[in-house]
Amino acid sequence: MDTVDTQILRIMGLRPYGQLPQDMNGFKPAYIAKKIGLEPKTVKARIQRLKESGLISFYQLYPNFNHLEVNGSAYLFNVKEQDQKPKIIKRIEMVGELLEVHDFLGKELCVDIGYHTNYDLDKKIGLLREFTGDAKPICFYHRHMPKVNRKLSLLDWRILKTLRYNALQSPATVAAQLKISLKTAKRRIERMGKEGSFFIVPALDPSKAIGLVLFELLVYTNQSVNNSSIQQILQTTKDHYVYHYIPASSALGNFDLILFVDSIGKIEELRQKVSKINGVAKTNALIFQGWHDFTGWIDSAIEQKISSLSKT
């Protein structure tokens, strides 16, 4: 994996949420090629190599959580005993409706929680406090989703189910599986995409990026920060970052990046460079050692929607 691969992943996007509908052009080799100045066949070959290496396992679809009446927020916990992390993660899974658990080197764990009400969230955080031993977790980020203006139909939900673990399959394949016309399949998929009814991301296995380290860089800013400061941060890390966003709490910084590097030393080098940019007060690097997906409950939620609408 090199800087070109990093650019490809950055254009695709790695986080299945956002305030605006996703630009599906980000998965088209021709579009990516134009953005980074390469031939489409070169980009296509690069993507195929990422898939063959196992770094991209598959392309996964996530429904807009507003259609499931679910919210999503992530909290950073510090466990008391680092050696107990594997056992703690197994216990955490029992909480239910979790999305991801990011296991960082050291005592930090970031738990991405799905919840229906604030009471539901408080109850789950209470369990996580008990399991981790951290009485004061910090809110890491919120999963913002576009507002929905209509309810999805039975056929819409059946299409989303079909695309769930093979999100880039052709409308013709979807049409054949559901025994509907190609025109209907294309129209429904395009409409839901434009509405922001779903997000698609490559399912990554960072362990397959041989010789590379995945980490998050938390950037804390001061009053002198401005847009040029942010652009300078992105320019400084452009060969390494695959995603950036604004955390939910200033206690975790005002700006955040997910990056790939080829050595621990490079992490410190980038951290120091960003720290020297005007408007940056301090930085903190969190190194990934595990990325756990717990989104199987979404399949059950989709099935419930299909079952409920089938009865009406």
N, C-alpha and C positions, 0 to 999 in steps of 0.2 A: 504494500500500500504506500502511495506517495502523495505529493501535493495535488496531483490531478484527481486522484481518487477522493481526496478530502473535499475538493470542489464539487465533485459529482454528488457526494452524500449531502453536502450543504445545500445544494439546489433541490435535491429530493425532499429534504426535511426529515428530521428524526423524531419530532414530537407530535403525537396525534391529537392536537388541539390548537386553537387559535381563535382570535376574536373575529376573523374574517374567513370566508370560505377558502379552501385550499386551491391553489393553482395547479391543476392536474397536468399542465404542460411540463412540470418539473420532472416527470418520469419519461418524457419522450427524448430519445437520443439526439434528434435533430435540434430540439430546443436547447438541451444542455450543451451541445456542441457549439451552437451560436453564442451562448453565454460565455464560454471559456475559450473560444477560438480554436476549436479542433474540428476534424471531420466527423460526421455522424457515425461512420463505420468504426472509427477509433473509439468513440465513446461507447458504442454498442459492445465492442470487444472488451473494454474496461469493465463494464457492468457485468458481462458474462464471467469475467475472471473473478470479480468480487463474489459472485454467486457460487462459482466452482470452488473457491477457497473456503466457503462456509461462512464468510463474514456476513454476507446477506443470506439469511436462511430462507426467507420467503417475504412476500409483501402482505401486510396485515391491514385489514379494514377495521376501524373503530367507528361505531355510530356516534353522532352528536349526542352527548349525554343529556341534553335537554329533551330528546325524544324518549329517554329512559327515566326521566324525572330524577336524575342523579347528578350530584355535584362531585368535583374532584379537587382535593387539596393535598399537598405533601408537607410532611413535618420531618425535621432533622432531630434525631435522638442520639444521645451519647450513652452507650452501654457501660455498665460498671466493670464488667469483666470481658476483655477483648476475646479471650479464648472461648467464651461461651456463645459467641456470635452465631455459629451454625445451629445450636439448639434454640437460641432466641428467634432466629428466622423461621424455624419450623413452628414455633409457638405462635409467631405473628400471623402465619397463614390462617390460623384458626379464627382470626377476627372477622373474616368474610368481606367480600366486595372490595378487596384491595386491588391495586393496579400494578404497581411495581415496588420492589425493594432494592434500593441501591446500597450496596455494601462497600464502604470506603475503607481504605487501609487505616488502621487505628481503631478508635472506638465509635466512629460515626456510622449511623444508618439513616438513610432517607426513606421514609415510608409514604407511598402515594396512596391515598385513601379515597374510596368511593363512598358517598353517603347521601341520604335522602333529605334529612333535616339537620338542623344544628344540634338537636338532642341526640340524633344518631351519631353525629360526628363526635360529640363530647363523650358518648359512651365508648366509642372505639378508641379515642385517644386515651381514655381511662385505662382500658385494657393494655394498650401499648406502653403506657407509663409503667404499669405493673410488670409487663414482660421484660422491658428494657432496663428498668430501674432509674429512668430519667424522669424526674417530676416536672421539669420545665422544658419540654421540647419547643423548638422554634419553627414557626410556619415558613416553609421553604418556597413554595409557589402554588398558584391556583391554576386549575385547568379551565381556562376561559373558552367558551364555545359560542358560535354565532347564535343569535336568537332564532327560534323557529316560528314560522308563520302559519304552518299547516301541519296536521297530523299525517304521518305516513300511512299508506294503505297496506293491505295484506300483501299485495304483489311487491310493493316497495320493500317490506321486511323480508320477503322471500329472496329478493335480489341481494339484499345486504347479507343474508345468511350464506348465500352462494359465493359471495365475494370475500367473505370473512378471512379466510386463510390463503386465498389466491386472488388478491385484490386487483391484479393487472390482467386477468384473463379477459379475452375479447368478448364484446357484447354478443357475438355469434355463439360462443361457447355457453354463455349464460342463457341465451335464448333456447339453445338446444336442451340444456339441463332442465329448464323450467317449462319447456314446451309452449313457448310464446314466440311471437314474431320478432325478427331482428329489429324491426323499426320500433317496436314497443320497448324492447330491452335497451336500445340506444337512447331513446327519448327519456326513459325513467332514470337511467344512470346519469345522463347529462343534467337532468333537472335536479336530482338530489345533490349532485356535485356543486352546481351553481348555488343552490340554497345553503350549502354548508351542512348537509345532513349526514355527512361522513368525512372521515380523514383517513388517508392511506400513508403508511410508513413502511420502510424496509425493516424487517425484524433482524436486528444485528446480534451477532455473537462476538463480542470484543476479544474473546480468547483466541479467535481465529486470525486476528491481526498479528501475526507472528513478528516479534521484535518491536512491537509498538505498545505504548502505555496510554490508557484512556484516563483523563482526569477533568475535574471541574475547576475553573478558576473564578473565585468570588472576588469582585472588585468593589471596594468601598470608596465612594466619591465624597468630595467636599464642596463648598459653595462655589468654587471657581470652575467647576465642571461645566462643559457646554457640549453642543453637538459635535464640534470638531474634536473634542476629547474622545468621544465614543468612536468616531471614525478613525482616529489614530490608534485606538485599542484594536479595532478590527483589522486595520492595516498591518499592525505589528504582529498579529497572530494569524494572518490570512492563510498561511501555508499549513495551518494546524487545526483551526477551529471548524467544527461541523455544525455547531448550533450556538445561538446566544439568545438570552432572554432577560427579563427583569424579575428578580425574586419578589416574593410577596412581602417580605419584611426587610427593613434596612439593617436589621441585626445580622442578616446574611449577605449584606452588600447591596449595592444599587444596580449591579450589572453582573451578568454571569455568562460564562462560556464553557462549552464542552469541547475538549481538544484531544487530538492524538499526537503523541511525540515518540521519538525512537529511543529516549533514554530518560532516566530520572534527572540527570543533570540538565536536560533541556527544559524540564518543568521549572526548575529554579531559575534558569536563564530567562525564560519567558515571563515568569512572575516578576522578576526584578525589572525587566524592560517595561512592563505595564505599570509597575509601581512608580516609575519615574515620569510618567505622562502627567501633564498638567491637569489638575482636577481630581487625581487619584490620591486618596488618603492612605489606603493600605490594600493589600491583596492576601488571599488565602487559597491554597491549592488542596483539593481533596482528590486522592487517587482511588480510582475504582479497582476493587478486587472481585466484585461479583455484581451481576445485574439479573434480578429474579423477576420473572413475569408471573402474575397471579390473576390474569384477566379471563380465566375460563368461565367465570360467572356471567360474563357478557353474553356468551352463547346461550345460557339458560334464560337470560332476560329477553333475548331475541326470540327464542322459542315460545316464551310466554306471550309476547306480542302477537306472534303468528297464531298461537292457539286461541287467544282471546278474540282476535279479529275473524278467525274461521267460524266462530260461533254466532257471529252477527249477520 
